[in-house]
Amino acid sequence: GCDTCHSVDGTPKIGPTWKGLFGKSESFADGSTLSVDENYLRESMIDPSAKVVKGFAPSMPTYKGKLSDKDIEGLIEYIKTLK
């Protein structure tokens, strides 16, 4: 599952931690920045190579067709709670 690469306690893993992620200004490998919102999180699950977080390899697989819209919405709501 997601916890193989992402933590919820701030510990770095293969991917960025989800702790404090929502609303955070994130920097990407291409030099751009963005405030993490629902649209970014959704895009990251469907097209993870669109915006790769600076310092991390583009190793996340796509979950397009693997997660339902309801699953994605549930994950987004969960990530929002991780302060």
C-alpha positions in Angstrom: 0.0 0.0 0.0 0.8 3.7 0.2 2.7 3.3 3.5 5.5 1.4 1.7 6.7 4.7 0.3 4.9 7.4 2.3 4.9 8.0 6.0 2.3 9.8 8.1 4.7 10.8 10.9 7.2 12.9 9.0 9.7 10.1 8.5 11.3 10.3 5.0 10.8 7.2 2.9 11.0 6.6 -0.9 8.3 9.3 -1.3 7.5 12.4 0.7 5.7 12.1 4.0 2.0 12.9 4.1 2.3 14.6 7.5 1.6 18.3 7.1 1.4 18.0 3.4 -1.9 19.5 2.7 -1.6 23.3 2.2 2.2 23.1 2.2 4.2 24.8 -0.5 5.9 22.0 -2.4 9.0 22.4 -4.6 9.3 20.2 -7.7 12.2 18.8 -9.7 11.5 21.2 -12.6 12.0 24.2 -10.3 8.3 25.1 -9.9 6.4 25.3 -6.7 2.7 24.8 -5.8 0.5 24.8 -2.7 -0.7 21.2 -2.1 -4.4 21.1 -2.6 -7.0 18.5 -3.7 -6.2 18.9 -7.4 -2.5 18.3 -6.9 -3.1 15.2 -4.7 -5.6 13.8 -7.3 -3.1 14.4 -10.1 -0.3 12.8 -8.1 -2.3 9.6 -7.8 -3.4 9.5 -11.5 -0.3 11.0 -13.2 2.5 10.9 -10.6 5.2 12.0 -13.1 3.4 15.3 -13.8 5.0 17.0 -10.8 7.9 15.1 -9.1 8.8 16.5 -5.7 12.4 17.9 -5.5 14.8 15.4 -4.0 12.7 12.3 -4.8 13.0 9.9 -7.8 10.0 9.6 -10.1 9.2 6.1 -8.9 5.5 6.3 -8.0 3.3 4.2 -10.2 0.0 5.5 -11.6 -3.2 4.5 -9.8 -5.3 5.5 -12.8 -7.9 2.7 -13.2 -6.8 1.1 -9.9 -8.4 3.6 -7.5 -12.1 4.6 -7.8 -13.0 8.3 -7.5 -14.4 7.5 -4.1 -11.0 5.9 -3.1 -9.1 9.0 -4.3 -11.5 11.3 -2.4 -11.1 9.2 0.7 -7.3 9.4 0.5 -7.4 13.1 -0.1 -9.6 13.6 3.0 -7.2 11.4 5.1 -4.1 13.3 4.0 -5.9 16.6 4.9 -6.2 15.4 8.5 -2.4 14.7 8.9 -1.2 17.9 10.6 
